[in-house]
Amino acid sequence: MYIQDTIVALATPYGISGVAVLRISGNKILEICNKILKKVPKPRYAHYLSFFSVVDSKIIDKGIVIRYEKPSSFTGEDVLELQCHGSPILVNILLKNILLIEDVRIAENGEFSKRSFFNNKMDLVQAEGIDDLINANSKTTLISSLNSVNGNYSIYINKLSKKIIKIITNIEIILNSEEEYNININNFILKEIDKIINILKKENKKLKKNNLLKNGIKIVITGVPNVGKSSLFNAILSNERSIVTAFSGTTRDIVVDSFSFDGINFSISDTAGINNSKNKIEEIGITKAWKEIRKSNCVLLLTDYNNIHDFKKNIFNIKIIKYLNTNNIYYVVVFNKCDLRNVYPNIKIIKNIAYIHVSAKKNIGIKLLLKFLKKKLLFKNFSKNIFLSRIRHINLIKRSLSHLVYSKKHFKKFNNLEILSENLNVSRGFLDNIVGKFYKNDLLESIFSNFCFGK
């Protein structure tokens, strides 16, 4: 990427449309205005002007033009936006004429946002928020993305970073002081570190939940054969996606679909019944079921037993629960066919395990189940403080937390303020990396390459 170049790209989707927008950024804007528009429009005003050919000065089209002067633009550079008619042929002709001007080239993916980042118009979290905003697939993800774009999350991270800086500053004052060092100072420093550790622990949990907003909650239905897994799958999706029969082992492969409920995206998998089948094809299906369970955010362990006591007697249910507990996978026990037992849909929590009664066939209790999953796996209500987090953010928060814990342990053991100060600085660096204060070019390439050309 060459910052001295002026870049141009189509900011609207390619294809036939009423209006197409060409965005241009760089130091050649005035020359482009003189050659394409035959005049330099007043900044930040919408002008209706003719677009001329650079070759023979013939009119190509007429449209709206808006010019922005640096640094008061999205990129922090001089910017020009041309709104022409949305004919792909016309757009190509106009684009080719702009590219005839020296040092003007087609923008790389996300290059407008990248220039905005380099010119301190936004930080890395805000840039990622723009990408998430464009690709938002629900109202909730849209609101969460806007929080990042508006800089709310960046402010929060910077505040955490300043808390660590404050401790480092206090340590430096102590080191340069002539007063006698005492145990009270140690206790004060450790208490301040503990405060940040607790904040980061809570943040780590919250970010994991927030990440589900971006990728959707992955649910897997499992259980022994013929308890109604496919019926529950179809009831949740409100269509007959899986084949349902009265015979055991009907589902032999993974059936996956997605749906949206109450503004949240879900992915749901119907799997083969867990048993000791000697059928080779069914064995393959069961092996795939275990793999699918391992990738889930939540497992619906389905049964048609009457009560918890009978349910826990089944050797395969015992095997599934042991596997879920060993792999730390959250699960809900769903008692199906409640209509046959004259049981109303209800939820009971026993020893932190939820037991829910539904009827997949009669579509009873399905909304109750989904509302519970949303509340349990995410948040009951989404506030202005919810952000659409990425794996990168989660990893950096985790690393910052781990290093703080290590710093505290090391200090308690060796009582060395100089080393503590250095360790705290490393922890702070991980937080600063979230907003992009320290970055590597390959990280920027990875982030901005996923953007569209006009952004």
C-alpha positions in Angstrom: 0.0 0.0 0.0 1.4 3.4 -1.0 -0.2 6.2 1.0 1.0 8.9 -1.5 -1.3 7.4 -4.1 -4.8 8.6 -4.6 -7.3 5.7 -4.5 -10.7 5.2 -6.0 -13.3 2.5 -5.6 -17.0 1.8 -6.0 -18.6 2.3 -2.6 -21.9 0.7 -3.5 -22.5 -2.9 -4.7 -21.6 -3.7 -8.3 -24.6 -4.1 -10.6 -27.6 -2.3 -12.0 -29.0 0.3 -9.6 -30.6 3.7 -9.4 -27.4 5.3 -8.0 -23.7 4.2 -7.8 -21.2 6.0 -5.6 -17.5 6.3 -6.4 -15.3 7.2 -3.5 -11.9 8.9 -4.0 -9.2 9.7 -1.4 -5.8 11.3 -1.6 -3.8 14.4 -2.7 -5.0 14.4 -6.3 -8.6 15.4 -5.5 -8.3 19.0 -6.8 -6.8 17.7 -10.1 -9.6 15.1 -10.4 -12.1 17.9 -9.8 -10.6 20.1 -12.6 -10.4 17.3 -15.1 -13.6 15.3 -14.4 -15.9 18.1 -13.1 -14.3 21.2 -14.8 -14.6 23.0 -11.4 -13.7 22.5 -7.7 -16.9 22.2 -5.7 -17.3 23.9 -2.3 -16.4 21.5 0.6 -19.2 19.7 2.4 -21.9 20.8 0.1 -23.9 18.6 -2.4 -23.5 19.9 -6.0 -25.3 18.7 -9.1 -22.6 18.6 -11.8 -21.6 17.1 -15.1 -18.9 14.4 -15.3 -16.6 14.9 -18.2 -14.3 12.5 -20.2 -10.6 13.2 -19.6 -9.9 12.3 -23.2 -12.3 14.4 -25.2 -14.2 16.5 -22.6 -17.6 15.0 -23.6 -20.2 14.6 -20.8 -20.3 11.1 -19.4 -23.1 11.6 -16.9 -24.5 14.1 -14.4 -24.9 13.5 -10.7 -24.3 14.6 -7.1 -20.8 15.5 -5.9 -19.5 16.0 -2.4 -16.0 17.1 -1.5 -14.3 16.8 1.9 -11.1 18.6 2.8 -8.5 17.0 5.1 -8.5 16.3 8.0 -12.3 16.6 8.2 -13.1 13.4 6.2 -13.4 9.7 6.8 -9.9 8.9 5.8 -8.3 12.2 7.1 -7.3 13.0 3.5 -9.0 15.0 0.8 -12.0 13.0 -0.3 -14.4 13.2 -3.2 -17.6 11.2 -3.7 -19.3 11.0 -7.1 -22.9 9.8 -7.3 -23.7 8.7 -10.8 -26.4 6.6 -12.4 -26.1 2.9 -11.5 -25.3 1.5 -14.9 -22.2 -0.9 -14.7 -21.1 0.3 -18.1 -21.3 3.9 -17.1 -19.6 3.3 -13.8 -16.7 1.5 -15.6 -16.3 4.4 -18.1 -16.2 7.0 -15.3 -13.8 4.8 -13.3 -11.5 4.4 -16.3 -11.4 8.2 -16.8 -10.5 8.8 -13.2 -7.7 6.2 -13.5 -6.2 8.0 -16.5 -5.0 10.7 -14.0 -1.4 10.1 -12.9 -0.9 8.4 -9.4 -4.6 7.4 -9.1 -5.2 3.7 -8.7 -7.9 1.3 -7.6 -8.2 0.9 -3.8 -7.2 -2.3 -2.0 -9.8 -4.1 0.2 -10.5 -1.9 3.2 -7.9 0.7 2.2 -10.1 3.7 3.0 -10.6 2.4 6.6 -6.9 1.6 6.8 -5.9 5.1 5.9 -8.4 6.4 8.4 -6.6 4.2 11.0 -3.2 5.5 10.0 -4.4 9.1 10.1 -5.8 8.6 13.7 -9.4 9.0 12.6 -10.3 5.7 14.2 -8.6 2.9 16.2 -8.5 -0.8 15.4 -11.7 -1.7 17.4 -13.7 1.0 15.5 -12.4 -0.2 12.2 -13.4 -3.8 13.0 -16.8 -2.4 14.2 -17.3 -0.9 10.7 -16.7 -4.3 9.1 -19.1 -6.0 11.6 -21.7 -3.3 11.0 -21.6 -3.9 7.3 -21.9 -7.6 7.8 -24.5 -7.5 10.7 -27.1 -10.2 10.3 -29.5 -9.3 13.1 -30.7 -6.1 14.9 -28.7 -7.1 18.0 -25.4 -7.5 16.1 -26.1 -4.2 14.4 -26.5 -2.3 17.7 -23.4 -4.1 19.2 -21.4 -3.1 16.1 -22.4 0.5 16.4 -21.1 0.6 20.0 -17.7 -0.4 18.7 -17.9 2.1 15.8 -18.8 4.9 18.2 -15.7 4.2 20.3 -17.5 3.1 23.4 -15.5 -0.1 23.7 -12.2 1.6 22.9 -12.9 4.1 25.8 -13.5 1.2 28.1 -10.2 -0.6 27.1 -8.2 2.7 27.4 -9.6 3.2 30.9 -8.4 -0.3 31.9 -5.0 0.5 30.4 -4.8 3.7 32.4 -5.6 1.8 35.7 -2.4 -0.3 35.1 -0.4 2.9 34.2 -1.5 4.4 37.5 -0.1 1.4 39.4 3.2 1.6 37.4 3.4 5.4 38.1 3.0 4.7 41.8 5.7 2.1 41.7 8.1 4.5 40.0 7.3 7.2 42.6 8.1 4.6 45.4 11.3 3.6 43.7 12.5 7.2 43.4 11.4 8.1 46.9 13.8 8.4 49.8 11.2 7.2 52.3 11.5 3.8 53.9 9.7 1.1 52.0 7.2 -0.8 54.1 4.7 -3.7 53.9 1.7 -1.4 53.7 2.9 -0.3 50.2 3.0 -3.9 49.1 -0.6 -4.5 50.3 -1.8 -1.4 48.5 -0.2 -2.4 45.2 -1.5 -6.0 45.4 -5.0 -4.7 46.2 -4.9 -2.5 43.1 -3.7 -5.4 40.9 -6.5 -7.6 42.3 -9.1 -5.0 41.3 -7.9 -5.1 37.7 -7.7 -8.9 37.7 -11.3 -9.1 38.8 -12.4 -6.7 36.1 -10.6 -8.7 33.5 -12.1 -11.9 34.7 -15.6 -10.5 34.3 -14.6 -9.0 30.9 -13.3 -12.3 29.7 -16.6 -14.1 30.5 -18.6 -11.2 28.9 -16.5 -11.2 25.7 -17.1 -14.9 25.2 -20.8 -14.3 25.3 -20.5 -11.3 23.1 -18.6 -13.4 20.5 -21.7 -15.6 20.2 -23.5 -12.5 18.9 -21.2 -12.4 15.9 -20.9 -16.2 15.1 -24.3 -17.3 16.5 -25.1 -19.8 19.2 -24.3 -23.4 18.1 -26.9 -25.9 19.5 -26.6 -29.7 19.1 -29.5 -32.0 19.8 -28.4 -35.4 21.1 -29.8 -38.4 23.0 -30.6 -42.1 22.5 -32.5 -43.2 19.4 -36.2 -42.5 18.8 -36.7 -39.9 21.6 -37.8 -37.2 19.1 -34.6 -35.4 18.2 -35.6 -34.8 14.6 -39.1 -33.8 15.7 -37.5 -31.2 18.1 -35.2 -30.0 15.3 -38.1 -29.5 12.9 -40.2 -27.8 15.6 -37.5 -25.3 16.4 -37.0 -24.5 12.7 -40.8 -24.6 12.1 -40.4 -26.9 9.1 -39.8 -30.5 8.2 -36.0 -30.3 7.7 -35.2 -33.8 9.2 -37.0 -37.0 8.3 -39.1 -38.3 11.2 -40.2 -42.0 11.6 -41.1 -44.3 14.4 -38.0 -46.4 13.6 -34.8 -46.2 15.5 -31.7 -44.8 13.8 -33.4 -42.8 11.1 -30.9 -39.9 11.4 -27.5 -41.2 10.4 -25.7 -38.0 9.4 -25.5 -34.5 10.8 -28.3 -32.2 9.6 -27.5 -28.5 10.2 -29.6 -25.4 9.7 -29.8 -21.9 11.1 -32.5 -19.6 12.4 -33.0 -16.3 14.2 -34.9 -15.9 17.4 -35.5 -12.7 19.2 -32.7 -10.9 17.4 -30.2 -13.7 18.0 -28.7 -16.1 15.4 -28.6 -19.8 16.1 -27.1 -22.8 14.3 -28.8 -26.1 15.2 -27.6 -29.7 14.5 -29.7 -32.9 14.5 -27.5 -35.9 15.2 -27.7 -39.7 15.2 -29.0 -41.4 18.4 -26.2 -42.5 20.7 -26.3 -46.3 21.2 -24.2 -49.5 20.7 -25.2 -50.0 17.1 -23.5 -52.7 15.0 -24.7 -51.1 11.8 -21.6 -49.6 10.1 -23.4 -46.6 8.6 -25.1 -45.8 12.0 -21.7 -46.2 13.7 -20.3 -43.5 11.4 -23.2 -41.2 12.2 -22.7 -41.7 16.0 -19.0 -40.9 15.6 -19.9 -37.7 13.7 -22.5 -36.9 16.5 -19.7 -36.9 19.2 -17.6 -34.6 17.0 -20.5 -32.2 16.5 -21.2 -32.2 20.3 -17.6 -31.2 20.9 -18.0 -28.1 18.7 -21.2 -26.9 20.3 -22.0 -23.9 22.6 -24.9 -25.8 24.1 -26.3 -29.4 23.9 -29.9 -30.3 24.2 -29.9 -33.7 25.7 -33.3 -35.0 24.7 -35.2 -37.8 26.4 -38.8 -39.1 26.6 -38.5 -40.5 30.2 -41.1 -39.3 32.7 -38.7 -38.0 35.4 -35.1 -37.2 36.2 -34.7 -40.4 38.2 -35.6 -42.7 35.3 -33.6 -40.6 32.8 -30.4 -41.0 34.8 -30.7 -44.8 34.9 -30.1 -45.1 31.1 -26.5 -46.1 30.5 -26.3 -44.0 27.3 -27.6 -40.9 29.0 -25.0 -41.5 31.7 -22.3 -41.8 29.0 -23.4 -38.6 27.3 -23.5 -36.6 30.6 -20.0 -37.8 31.6 -18.7 -36.7 28.2 -20.3 -33.3 28.5 -19.0 -32.7 32.0 -15.5 -33.9 31.1 -15.4 -31.5 28.1 -17.0 -28.7 30.1 -19.9 -28.4 27.6 -23.1 -26.6 28.8 -26.2 -28.8 28.4 -29.9 -28.7 29.0 -32.0 -31.9 29.6 -35.2 -31.7 27.5 -38.0 -34.0 28.4 -40.0 -34.5 25.2 -43.6 -35.7 24.7 -45.0 -33.8 27.8 -48.4 -33.8 26.1 -48.6 -37.5 26.5 -48.1 -37.2 30.3 -50.4 -34.1 30.7 -47.4 -32.1 31.9 -47.3 -28.3 31.3 -44.1 -26.9 29.7 -41.9 -25.9 32.6 -38.3 -25.4 33.6 -36.6 -26.7 36.8 -33.0 -26.0 37.8 -31.5 -28.7 39.9 -27.8 -28.5 40.9 -27.2 -25.9 38.1 -28.7 -28.2 35.4 -31.9 -27.1 33.6 -34.6 -29.6 33.0 -37.3 -28.5 30.5 -40.6 -30.2 29.5 -41.7 -29.7 25.9 -43.7 -31.5 23.2 -41.9 -31.3 19.8 -44.8 -33.0 18.0 -47.4 -30.5 19.3 -44.9 -27.5 19.3 -45.4 -26.9 23.0 -42.7 -25.2 25.1 -40.4 -24.5 22.2 -40.4 -20.7 22.7 -39.9 -21.3 26.4 -36.8 -23.4 25.6 -35.4 -20.8 23.2 -36.0 -17.8 25.6 -34.2 -19.8 28.3 -31.2 -20.5 26.0 -30.9 -16.8 25.0 -31.1 -15.7 28.7 -28.6 -18.4 29.9 -26.1 -18.2 27.1 -26.2 -14.5 26.4 -28.0 -11.7 28.3 -31.6 -11.2 29.2 -31.6 -7.7 27.9 -29.0 -6.1 25.6 -27.8 -2.7 26.7 -25.7 0.1 25.1 -22.6 -1.5 26.8 -22.8 -4.7 24.7 -20.0 -4.9 22.1 -19.5 -7.3 19.2 -16.2 -8.9 20.3 -13.8 -10.9 18.2 -11.5 -13.8 19.0 -8.6 -11.4 18.8 -10.1 -9.3 21.6 -10.8 -12.4 23.7 -7.2 -13.7 23.3 -5.6 -10.3 24.2 -7.8 -9.9 27.3 -6.9 -13.5 28.3 -3.2 -12.8 27.9 -3.4 -9.5 29.8 -5.2 -11.3 32.6 -2.7 -14.2 32.7 0.2 -11.9 32.8 -1.3 -9.8 35.7 -1.9 -13.0 37.7 1.8 -14.0 37.0 3.0 -10.5 37.9 1.2 -10.7 41.3 2.6 -14.2 42.0 6.1 -13.2 41.1 6.0 -10.0 43.2 4.7 -11.9 46.3 7.5 -14.4 45.9 10.5 -12.0 45.1 9.2 -8.6 46.3 10.9 -6.9 43.4 9.2 -3.6 42.4 11.3 -3.1 39.2 10.3 -6.5 37.8 6.7 -5.9 38.8 6.7 -2.6 36.9 8.0 -4.3 33.8 5.5 -7.2 34.0 2.6 -4.7 34.5 3.8 -2.9 31.4 3.6 -6.1 29.4 0.0 -6.7 30.6 -0.9 -3.2 29.6 0.6 -3.7 26.2 -1.9 -6.6 25.5 -4.8 -4.2 26.2 -3.3 -1.5 24.0 -3.0 -4.0 21.2 -6.8 -4.3 21.2 -7.2 -0.7 20.0 -4.2 -0.9 17.8 -1.7 1.3 19.6 1.0 -1.3 18.8 0.4 -3.4 15.7 2.0 -5.7 13.2 1.5 -5.2 9.5 0.3 -8.8 9.1 -2.4 -8.1 11.7 -3.7 -5.1 9.8 -3.5 -7.1 6.6 -5.6 -9.8 8.1 -8.2 -7.4 9.4 -8.6 -5.0 6.5 -8.4 -7.6 3.7 -11.9 -8.8 4.7 -13.4 -5.3 4.0 -15.0 -4.5 0.7 -13.2 -2.3 -1.8 -15.1 0.9 -1.1 -14.6 0.8 2.6 
